[in-house]
Structure formats: C-alpha cells, structure tokens
Amino acid sequence: MANGKRKKISPRWINIIKGLAVYVLVGLAALIFFVNLSGGSTPSNEVPISQVVNDVKDNKVDKLTVEENKVTAKLKDGGKEVVAHKEPSESVYQTLKDADVDPKSVTIEVKDTSLSQAWVGILGTVLPIALMVGFFFLIFRQAREAGQGIFSFGQSRAKVFSKDAPQIKFADVAGVEEAKKELEEVVDFLKSPQKYKEIGARTPKGVLLVGPPGTGKTLLSRAVAGEAGVPFFSIAGSEFMEMLVGVGAARVRDMFAQAKKGAPAIIFIDEIESIGRARGFGGMSGGHDEREQTLNQILVEMDGFAPNEQVVVIGATNRPDLLDPALIRPGRFDRTVVLGLPDLEERKAIIELHMKGKPFTDDVDIERIARRTVGFSGADLANMLNESAILAAREGKKAIEPKDLEEAATKVKLGPQRKRMQTEADRKLAAYHEAGHAIVGHMLPQIDPVHRITIVARGMSGGHTMFPPTEDRSNERKSRLLEQIATALGGRAAEDMVFKDLSTGAASDLEVATHIAREMVTEYGMSDLGPINIKSQAMFGLWSRMPEEGGSISESMMTKVDTEVKNILDAANKQAIEILKKNKVKLDKVAKALLEKETLDTDEFEKLIGKKKT
C-alpha cells in the first residue's frame, strides 16, 4: 500500500471473478449430482455374503473390514478385495458362527461410520440445493446491476446527463435564433426561480419543440439543460412501451420521481407523438390500451406539479397534428416553439459552425454554399460538410475544395453516384429527357436558373436536372406552380417529341406534377372549383374529409376534383411541348453536350443556349 490507500480492483477483474465463481458452482453441482447418480450402481467386485463366508472357511481371506452393512474381504491371493453386503440386523460374527466358521480364524476390523455417513447424507442433499440457489442469486444480481432484473420493467429507461458532464451551450447551436430566445426564459427560470415566484409567475410546465427532422430539436433541448446547469433526463417516446400491461405508466412515474429528486431538472421526451397520439383514433382496441394508459399518466404527472418542484418537460415532434389536445393545452405544454428549415443567414451560421476544425481552400465561398443549399436542414448541412471532408481525404487532398462541397451537397440530397453499364440508346434517352427539363425550366420566367444537369445515375434516378431556389420562399403563387408542373413534364414531352415513344423514367416526374396539381385543387383553391378546401385522405380504403371537418366527399365532387387535376396537367404538358418545339435546336445542343460530358453546370449550359430571361 502506498500513502495508506488500497489499490482498487478494476471492474474487468471483478467480472472475471464473478464469472469464474459461477462456473465453479455449476461444476460442483454437476459433480455432486453425478456422484449421487452413480452411487446406486453395482461395483464390479461385489459378491454375495455367502461367498465371503465360504472363502473364510477355506482360509482364503486375510482380513475382513466391516463398515455398517458393507463387508470388505481382503484375499490372501494377490491382495484382491471383494465387497459384500450383510443384513442390517445381523453382525458379521453371527453370520460366521451360523455357517460353522470360527470368527477368530480371521482378522475382523469394525469401523464406526455413522457420523460421517450422516454428514455425507446431509451434504449430499443440502449442498446441491445451496449451490443452485447461489447460482440463481448471482444471475439475478448481475441482471439487476445491468438494469434488466425481473422486477425492473417499471423502471425508467431515461438516460441521465449530469450537470457535471460536458455540456452543450446555446453557442454550439446555430440557425435557430428565434427558438433560442423563446427558451432563454426557461433557462432563466431554472437558474433564478425566486424572482418569478416573487412576482407570482407560474412555473412553466412544458415546452413543445415542433419542426421537420434534422432542424435541431434534440440539440436545442440539450443546450437548454447545459445553459441551466441542471440534470437532463432524455428518453424516446417508444421506450415507455413494453409487452406487459401497465409498464409504460410505471416508467412514467419512475422517471418523474427521479426528476423531482434532482430538481431543478429537465425531462426531454423525443418523438412524443408515439405515446401522445390523440385518444380515440389509435385503432380498434378501444380507449383503454397500453399507450393511452401511458399518456394518461403523463397528463397526470405534468398537471400535478407543485410550483416549487422546478421540473420542466421538453417534448419534440415533427407531427404536432397527431398529439392529443389534452397534452398541448396550457398548463401542460405551455408554449410551442417552431423550428423551421434555416433561411439564408441561418444556413451561413450553421455552415460556419460546422466548418470549424476543417481546412478549406481560399476559393470556398460561404455565401455561395448557403445559397446553393436552400431547403437543407441543419442535419443536412452538417452531413454535407462531413461528406465533403471524407471526399477530400479519400482523394489525398490537404484542404476541401468547392467541387468537393458541390458533390457532397448533391450526394446528401440525391444519393451517391451509380456507375452502371448503359446502352447508347439509354444514354441518349436520358440526355434528351434531362435536356427537356432544362430547356422548359430555362424558358419559363419564374423557374429558378438551371444549376446542374447530369445523366449520371444517382439513387433511384437515371439522371437529374437541378433548379435550386435562389431565395427563400414562404409562399408560392399559382403562376409559378403551373410553371413547376410544366418543367416536371418537360422530360416526358422531350421523349415523346424526339423518339415518338415514352419510357418509365418519367414516373417520378408524373408523381411530382400530379401532387402539385392536386394540392392546387384541394388545398389552395387554385382551380375552377373556386375557394374551397377539400383536402382528403384515405381511411379504411375510402376517401373522407379530415376528422375535424366531419362528413365525406360526394362522388360528384371527387369527379370534379379529378377533372380539374387532369385539366391542369394537360395544359402544362401542352405548354412544355410548345416550348420544346420552338427550341428544338437548343434541345439537340444540350442533349449532345450531355452525351459528351455527362454533366453540365450553369455556365456550360448558358454558354450553349444563352442567359436566362427574367
């Protein structure tokens, strides 16, 4: 020992010792079992007692050893021993006398084994039971230490992040400035609850973070815990559910009990819609299923907080429309914070944050990258920068170049390149298809400029034409939506015009065009049906209105909707064909260039057909 301190045994050695102990116990139990099992078998040297008596009479026995009912005779011929068993009520002396044999003619040794036999019997009965009890005790103890004991179903599965662990701060989260301002009040309350109590302010019970996937809901909630310096309990909504009835509600109680002990604290429930769905629409199992019991327990726990308990619940979801109204009413989730896709300035901030620690060449322009990535979430941007670093490292570069970022951005949205064998006819078809998209979009004034055209396959597509937005838009106009439909149908129109035939490659384009047209008719009132919203959904194979609207759509209205959608698509297809007929020479130029280079960027495309007119 040094400095009076004992050296601690490492957990690895403790586990090894426990494992060896289990194996030893199992081995001993098996040994005793087999010994007892073999105890009843007949030894190969056992003979009848009458033969032993005859051998004594014939002076063949040197010595007799008596142990309880067993008689062991040591023969004079080679010292061989035979074993016989006598009746318990008779002594060996009497047996010899009855056979007219003088007991003094042979040496007889009597051993008293009653005590030892008693101990052997006791150990043979008790020890196997004790070993099995010890074995199962060790198994249950290890399972309990691992949190998987037979009685641990009702324990919370929440991961606890202590305030002493490395924390994420608001400075580590970029692109959600408005959301951070909303949550600063929660942080301030957890840090200084007294000033709110003095003025009579009520404890905020919960904050609901709503937004598309990848917008930073989980990261922002951890930043709140890091800024407040309080314990952070994180759990996914699905982790409450279990096969056993009542487990979800028990876990909710256990989690809130833990949080109250560590108050002030934050409970974060990710994907809360998995347990917070509106009651009564959860299926055919009625209103008393396991999920609803869990939801009911959450409602009770949130609404039962005393003002001084200082436990705030943060929920995250990308489907707020599914949540039960009782969960999102004031007094439970008091405020809703919406996290949308980042705008231009927010994308620049996110890109700068994730560029830290990565080398870039001098010609990398953050402004250009931010404008190129309209529609990217924060997770998409982080993934793009990581993919660009991987690509640069794979090619042995010392710094990331703009073309690495361009390839990474395309890969994030469309998937990696697929180098596959294509016939010349397939390449020509793909070239005219993509050229058709590009020409129609270039000639329509409200479509964004062509950024890239390629016939290199990515993901499920055989090629693609990119029109990334040049600005962030919060609304779309009818005229621009109609131009988007025409652009989507441009590839199919080019195939029909050039080859007098159609391919399956236009399937995804038709899906996009039909989706836009149907939304124009059913949601936006942009058709001859007038200002009406009849957005419908399929329930149990039937078309019906949203549940809150009530009623169902009539057959005649469904027919009118289909007719309006068809009219919009026919008009857009006609417009695309007319544009391509007027610009057949330009279409051939672009297709020929694609067959030669496979990929064209903005400058190469505009060099062939001129600048876009706006």
NUFIPA-102212 format. One line per 4 residues: their letters; for each residue x, y, z of C-alpha. Coordinates in steps of 0.001 Angstrom, whole numbers, padded with zeros to 6 digits. Each point is the difference from the previous one (the first is absolute). Layout:
A> X Y Z; ... .
END
This chain:
MANG> 000000 000000 000000; 001197 003493 -000839; -001140 003037 001985; -002341 -002240 002020 .
KRKK> -002281 -000602 -003022; -001040 -003369 -001309; 000180 -000659 -003678; -003504 -000478 -001389 .
ISPR> -000809 -003067 -002030; -001022 000907 -003515; -003592 -000775 -001104; 001401 -002336 -002659 .
WINI> 001627 -002255 002617; -003142 000115 002150; -002030 -001287 -002948; 002589 -002720 -000671 .
IKGL> -000112 -001141 003647; -003806 -000034 -000055; 000028 -002068 -003159; 002464 -002510 001448 .
AVYV> -002105 -000296 003164; -003055 -000827 -002072; 001897 -002675 -001958; 001410 -001553 003217 .
LVGL> -003447 -000177 001593; -001489 -001590 -003091; 002880 -002504 -000147; -000363 -001002 003650 .
AALI> -003749 -000423 -000346; 000496 -002209 -003062; 002710 -002054 001759; -002156 -000675 003068 .
FFVN> -002940 -000845 -002228; 001942 -002572 -001989; 001651 -001457 003129; -003409 -000514 001588 .
LSGG> -001307 -001357 -003270; 002799 -002535 -000225; -000231 -000881 003704; -002780 -002511 -000586 .
STPS> 001847 -002009 -002650; 001452 -003447 000736; 003855 -000153 000334; 001737 -002549 -002206 .
NEVP> 001634 -001757 003030; -003202 -000564 002007; -000778 -003628 000970; -002667 -001673 002184 .
ISQV> 000642 -000184 003753; -000157 -003804 -000239; 003065 -000026 -002247; 001949 002066 002550 .
VNDV> -000980 -002471 002731; 001151 -002952 -002169; 003305 001782 -000733; 000548 000473 003759 .
KDNK> -000785 -003673 000575; 002532 -000959 -002724; 002608 002254 001651; 000218 002247 -003099 .
VDKL> -000732 003264 001861; 002685 002004 001723; -002187 002704 001567; -003630 001133 000238 .
TVEE> -000906 003683 000302; -003560 000792 001095; -001556 003449 -000714; -003687 000096 000889 .
NKVT> -001549 -002606 -002352; 003003 -000254 -002311; 002576 -002770 000481; 003317 000301 -001825 .
AKLK> 002068 -003183 -000227; 003708 000230 -000779; 001057 -003275 -001623; 003364 -001660 000586 .
DGGK> 000397 -000705 -003710; 001591 003217 -001343; -001669 002324 002489; -003196 000271 -002058 .
EVVA> -003058 001465 001749; -003622 -000970 -000389; -003043 001722 001448; -003141 -001550 001421 .
HKEP> -003039 001329 001826; -001557 -001598 003090; -003409 000380 001580; -000206 003149 002202 .
SESV> -001305 -002000 002986; 002798 -002579 000021; 003634 000381 001001; 002832 -001533 -001992 .
YQTL> 000959 -002116 003025; -003451 -001599 000137; 000016 -000614 -003714; 003296 -001891 000256 .
KDAD> -001186 -002020 003016; -003196 -000991 -001792; 002186 -001403 -002794; 002125 -001990 002522 .
VDPK> 002962 002300 -000551; 002125 001089 002923; 000090 003874 -000004; 003482 -000175 001573 .
SVTI> 001344 -001697 -003112; 000086 003327 -001809; 000894 003599 000953; -003167 002114 000241 .
EVKD> 000112 003855 000141; -003186 001900 000741; -000174 003727 -000998; -002549 002377 001523 .
TSLS> -001178 002205 -002923; -003382 001101 001261; 001038 003636 000540; 001835 000362 -003307 .
QAWV> -002839 -001702 -001860; -002428 002448 001591; 002075 002979 -001184; 000340 -001452 -003472 .
GILG> -003761 -000447 -000181; -000642 003531 001186; 002549 001523 -002392; -001223 -002140 -002867 .
TVLP> -003495 001389 000499; 000653 003599 001068; 003103 000946 -002006; -001530 -000390 -003508 .
IALM> -002982 002124 001085; 002284 002638 001518; 002161 000087 -003130; -003020 000466 -002275 .
VGFF> -001402 002759 002231; 003384 001748 -000069; 000206 -000367 -003777; -003394 001619 -000597 .
FLIF> 000807 002694 002564; 003084 001022 -001969; -001930 -000030 -003274; -002794 002235 001356 .
RQAR> 002516 002282 001680; 001915 000565 -003230; -003255 000600 -001883; -001117 002504 002638 .
EAGQ> 003332 001849 -000193; -000426 000180 -003774; -003472 001514 000479; -001738 -003050 -001467 .
GIFS> -001246 -001763 003079; -003298 -001799 000040; -001494 002795 002100; 001523 002875 -002012 .
FGQS> -002647 000236 -002740; -001574 002974 001703; 003269 001884 000358; 000616 002992 -002242 .
RAKV> 002250 -000519 -003023; 000894 003699 -000104; 003671 000841 -000517; 001211 002490 002596 .
FSKD> 002521 002654 -001004; 001490 001461 003147; 000756 003685 000305; 003626 -000996 000660 .
APQI> 000326 -001619 -003440; 001126 001995 -003077; -002858 002294 -000960; -001339 001392 -003253 .
KFAD> -000637 003741 000114; -002112 002304 -002131; 003231 001086 -001696; 000326 -003552 -001371 .
VAGV> -003406 000272 -001690; -000298 002172 -003106; -002896 000883 -002270; -002836 000026 002546 .
EEAK> 000338 003469 001511; -003731 000584 000453; -000453 -003359 001696; 002964 000687 002295 .
KELE> -001580 003272 001108; -003204 -001847 000876; 001925 -002496 002104; 002164 002565 001780 .
EVVD> -002917 000668 002361; -000107 -003683 000941; 003731 000090 000711; -000370 003149 002059 .
FLKS> -002789 -001558 002043; 002072 -003073 000788; 002946 002190 000976; -001933 002640 001966 .
PQKY> -003446 -001319 000937; -000387 002361 002966; -000450 003192 -002018; -002883 -001593 -001916 .
KEIG> -001670 -001278 003169; 000194 003440 001617; -001998 001540 -002814; -002489 -002879 -000074 .
ARTP> 001100 -001613 -003259; -001022 -003634 -000422; 002514 -002747 -000590; 000258 -000856 -003719 .
KGVL> -001128 -003608 -000187; 001185 -000914 -003462; 001360 001170 -003334; -000888 -001755 -003267 .
LVGP> 002620 000198 -002765; -001583 -000434 -003422; 001830 -000213 -003285; 001112 -002204 -002904 .
PGTG> 002621 -002695 000627; 003561 001295 000318; -000859 003536 001117; 001706 -000370 003395 .
KTLL> -002794 -000801 002457; 002039 -002466 002055; 003152 002120 -000169; -001880 003096 001142 .
SRAV> -001538 -001807 002967; 003439 -001157 001147; 001247 003548 -000369; -002786 001148 002347 .
AGEA> 001192 -002525 002597; 003603 001067 -000528; -000786 003687 000434; -002098 -000622 003089 .
GVPF> 002567 -002382 001512; -002618 -002519 001165; -000417 -003777 -000382; -001390 -000992 -003379 .
FSIA> -002183 -003119 -000366; -000268 -001109 -003637; -002336 -002715 -001276; -001781 -000893 -003239 .
GSEF> -003757 -000367 000044; 000208 -003596 -001224; 002131 -001015 003016; -003026 000271 002285 .
MEML> -001816 -002777 -001816; 000479 -003648 000904; -001731 -003314 -000483; -001308 -000028 003570 .
VGVG> -003098 002034 000845; 000625 002925 002349; 003759 000196 -000615; -000210 003302 -001909 .
AARV> -001876 001767 002784; 002407 -001429 002603; 002992 001304 -001938; -001582 003435 -000249 .
RDMF> -000476 000090 003781; 003559 -001164 000598; 001488 002561 -002399; -001880 002910 001519 .
AQAK> 000902 -001202 003502; 003689 000018 -000942; -000294 003451 -001538; -001711 001389 003117 .
KGAP> 002806 -001353 002177; 002560 001808 -002178; -002064 003192 -000448; 000517 002419 -001567 .
AIIF> 000149 -002350 -002996; -001069 -000408 -003602; -001815 -003005 -001489; 000373 -000321 -003771 .
IDEI> -002402 -002339 -001835; 001003 -000476 -003635; -002556 -001108 -002614; -002767 000690 002498 .
ESIG> -002693 -000740 -002586; 000687 -003736 000449; -001721 000132 003414; -001845 003328 -000237 .
RARG> -002337 -000791 -002889; -003564 001227 000262; -002122 -002486 001932; -002856 -001655 -001814 .
FGGM> 001844 -000269 -003348; 002631 -002548 001007; -001546 -003026 -001705; -002639 -002615 000752 .
SGGH> 001130 -000883 003537; -002240 002508 001772; 000939 002784 002379; 001774 -001958 002736 .
DERE> 003118 -001333 -001710; 003565 000188 001256; 000942 003127 -001956; -002942 001960 001368 .
QTLN> 000799 -001066 003565; 003508 001371 -000506; -001362 003253 -001436; -002452 000349 002885 .
QILV> 002843 -000380 002491; 002036 002715 -001766; -003015 002325 000100; -000410 -000587 003730 .
EMDG> 003697 000462 000759; 000269 003245 -001974; -003170 001499 001393; 000814 -000997 003568 .
FAPN> 003241 001956 000396; 000289 002317 002971; 001441 003433 -000902; 003210 -000595 001950 .
EQVV> 000958 -003329 -001567; 001819 001630 -002910; -000315 -002845 -002497; -000485 001037 -003621 .
VIGA> -001072 -002465 -002686; 001246 000548 -003551; -001659 -002018 -002745; 001115 -000279 -003625 .
TNRP> -002107 -001034 -002972; -000296 000485 -003743; -003683 -000999 000033; -001793 002463 002324 .
DLLD> -003303 -000731 -001735; -000040 -003469 001584; 000284 001157 003616; -002860 -000237 002473 .
PALI> -001610 003399 000748; 000283 -000649 003744; 003780 -000269 -000354; 000542 003319 -001769 .
RPGR> -002416 002143 001994; 001340 002784 002268; 001048 -001428 003334; 001779 -002938 -001594 .
FDRT> 001957 001038 -003063; -000331 003715 000598; 001806 001166 -003096; 000766 -001345 -003424 .
VVLG> 003301 000906 -001660; 000094 -000537 -003760; 003335 -000835 -001619; -000183 000365 -003770 .
LPDL> 002584 -000604 -002678; 002792 002600 000300; -000074 003080 -002220; 003028 001480 -001775 .
EERK> 001584 001684 003028; -000699 -002983 002229; 001568 -002367 -002536; 003102 002169 -000076 .
AIIE> 000239 -000170 003794; -000443 -003793 -000007; 002600 -000442 -002749; 002512 002173 001859 .
LHMK> -000592 -002007 003176; 000631 -003343 -001698; 002969 001323 -001991; 001994 000315 003217 .
GKPF> 002848 -002493 000122; -000072 -000664 -003754; 002495 001518 -002499; -001454 001743 -003070 .
TDDV> 001558 001563 -003061; -000170 003777 -000395; -002554 -000152 -002829; -002693 -001601 002213 .
DIER> -002825 002554 000293; -002376 -000417 002947; -002560 002305 -001619; -000060 -002146 -003138 .
IARR> -000329 -003216 002006; -002885 001462 002021; -001834 001055 -003168; 000638 -003406 -001551 .
TVGF> -001545 -001843 002962; -003510 001475 000161; -002284 -002569 001615; 002804 -001717 001932 .
SGAD> -000549 -000638 003701; 002724 000488 002598; 000675 -003754 -000029; 000276 000075 -003810 .
LANM> 002577 002792 000168; 002042 -001813 002658; -000105 -003169 -002088; 000969 001902 -003151 .
LNES> 003119 001465 001610; 000946 -003376 001442; -000454 -001695 -003392; 002129 002672 -001682 .
AILA> 002795 -000634 002532; -000232 -003760 -000616; 000144 000558 -003770; 003041 002288 000273 .
AREG> 001816 -002446 002295; -000768 -002900 -002343; 001695 001845 -002853; 003013 000913 002145 .
KKAI> -000700 003741 000134; 001257 002232 002796; -002999 002341 -000166; -003653 -000156 -001083 .
EPKD> -000760 001579 -003391; -003254 001470 -001389; -000532 -003004 -002278; 000156 -002284 003053 .
LEEA> -002763 002046 001621; -002079 -000100 -003194; 000318 -003763 -000285; -000800 -000422 003710 .
ATKV> -003126 002202 -000270; -001237 -002046 -002948; 000770 -003256 001793; -001943 001064 003109 .
KLGP> -003130 000781 -001997; 000111 -002600 -002790; 002335 -002735 001230; 003380 -001203 -001306 .
QRKR> 000843 -000488 -003644; -000816 -003372 -001521; 002420 -000933 -002733; -001940 -002544 -001975 .
MQTE> 000224 -001324 -003522; -002423 001824 -002294; -000707 -000583 -003646; 000469 002892 -002386 .
ADRK> -003768 000106 -000506; -000576 000383 003769; 002589 002782 000241; -001614 001843 -002917 .
LAAY> -003453 -000370 001536; 001274 001317 003359; 001792 002905 -001710; -003128 001197 -001828 .
HEAG> -002145 -000555 003102; 002214 002180 002214; 000503 002549 -002789; -003797 000251 -000267 .
HAIV> -000264 000919 003701; 002803 002548 -000355; -001322 001728 -003153; -003591 000316 001276 .
GHML> 001167 001307 003392; 002440 002420 -001622; -002705 001494 -002220; -002565 000496 002778 .
PQID> 000680 003291 001828; -000897 -001022 003578; 002034 -003221 000107; 003407 000340 001675 .
PVHR> 003102 -000220 -002221; 001367 -003420 -000916; 002814 -000922 002393; 001051 -003395 -001253 .
ITIV> -001037 -002578 -002608; 001357 -003526 -000014; -000764 -003413 -001432; 002049 -001726 002708 .
ARGM> -002297 -002232 002032; -000523 000826 003680; -002224 -001829 002422; -003035 -001236 -001919 .
SGGH> 000274 002548 -002815; 001834 -000434 -003293; 000903 003694 -000065; -001189 003319 001370 .
TMFP> -000362 003696 -000704; 000361 002337 002981; -001820 003320 000427; 001059 001005 003544 .
PTED> -001923 003074 001271; 001909 003250 -000189; -001933 001362 002973; -002024 -001248 002967 .
RSNE> -003723 -000059 -000730; -002761 -000322 002563; -002836 000093 -002556; -000570 -001238 -003537 .
RKSR> -002104 001697 -002669; -002331 -001771 -002406; 001959 001092 -003067; 003253 -001400 001409 .
LLEQ> -001638 -003298 000992; -001312 -000413 -003537; 003523 000623 -001339; 001396 -002603 002418 .
IATA> -002464 -002560 -001375; 000981 000833 -003578; 003706 -000332 000883; -000619 -003385 001656 .
LGGR> -001755 -001210 -003166; 002744 001368 -002267; 002001 -003251 000038; -002989 -002111 -001037 .
AAED> -000950 002521 -002690; 003554 -000137 -001427; -000105 -003823 -000170; -003348 000093 -001799 .
MVFK> 001131 002669 -002478; 003425 -001469 -000873; -000565 -003764 000227; -003778 -000168 -000597 .
DLST> -000049 -002299 003021; -000126 000203 003799; 002111 -001650 002715; -000499 -000889 003653 .
GAAS> 002612 002601 000970; -002716 002668 000224; -001853 -001760 002831; 001434 002161 002799 .
DLEV> -000590 003161 -002075; -003661 -000928 -000419; -000294 -000612 003728; 001402 003451 000809 .
ATHI> -002173 001763 -002592; -003180 -001795 001087; 000695 000756 003659; 000388 003731 -000678 .
AREM> -003130 000084 -002174; -002121 -001845 002586; 001119 002318 002786; -000874 003014 -002167 .
VTEY> -003527 -001351 -000371; -000690 -001460 003458; 002012 002275 002314; 000771 003336 -001613 .
GMSD> -003230 000704 -001906; 001992 000612 -003220; -002479 -001556 -002440; -003402 000564 -001529 .
LGPI> -001559 -001625 003079; 000621 003293 001745; 001040 000864 003568; -000555 -003330 001734 .
NIKS> 002226 -002323 002020; -000904 -003642 -000433; 003306 -001595 000833; -000786 -003674 000404 .
QAMF> 001649 -003057 001410; -000551 -003707 -000354; -001416 -001678 003101; -000787 -003741 -000124 .
GLWS> 000061 000171 -003795; -002517 002859 -000303; 000476 003674 -000765; -001163 002235 002820 .
RMPE> 000602 003457 001392; 002372 000647 002877; -001540 -001197 003320; -000484 003497 001341 .
EGGS> -001953 001046 -003104; -002555 -002787 000169; -001970 -001492 -002844; 001281 -001549 -003205 .
ISES> 000666 001136 -003558; -002790 -000684 -002451; 000554 -002070 -003124; -000743 003007 -002236 .
MMTK> 002570 002161 001827; 002653 -002717 -000290; -000665 -000131 -003735; 000338 003786 -000281 .
VDTE> 003298 -000071 001899; 001411 -002654 -002333; -001169 001967 -003027; 001655 003220 001214 .
VKNI> 003270 -001809 000737; -000051 -001553 -003469; -000661 003378 -001637; 002967 001601 001810 .
LDAA> 002336 -002836 -001014; -001188 000046 -003632; 000515 003761 -000278; 003503 -000219 001528 .
NKQA> 000968 -002874 -002286; -001201 001962 -003034; 002044 003019 001132; 003141 -002161 000405 .
IEIL> -000409 -001500 -003497; -000428 003458 -001588; 003167 001307 001706; 002036 -002991 -001165 .
KKNK> -001275 000267 -003589; 001082 003657 -000135; 003417 -000869 001459; 000736 -003309 -001738 .
VKLD> 003482 001131 -001044; 000937 000950 003563; -001415 -003306 001255; 002275 -001908 -002407 .
KVAK> 003027 002074 001071; -000520 -000714 003695; -000654 -003713 -000592; 003140 -000318 -002142 .
ALLE> 002093 001761 002667; -001352 -002322 002682; 000914 -003058 -002059; 003557 001338 -000275 .
KETL> 000572 001346 003546; -002767 -001737 002016; -000287 003059 002296; -000546 003699 -000727 .
DTDE> 000140 002831 002536; -001683 003418 -000220; 002720 001681 -002039; 000330 -002851 -002507 .
FEKL> -003772 -000186 -000448; -000453 003753 -000515; 002930 000058 -002424; -001986 -002337 -002245 .
IGKK> -003418 001708 000087; 000562 003450 001521; -000815 001735 003269; -003349 -000475 001667 .
KT> -002534 002778 -000557; -001934 001121 003072 .
END
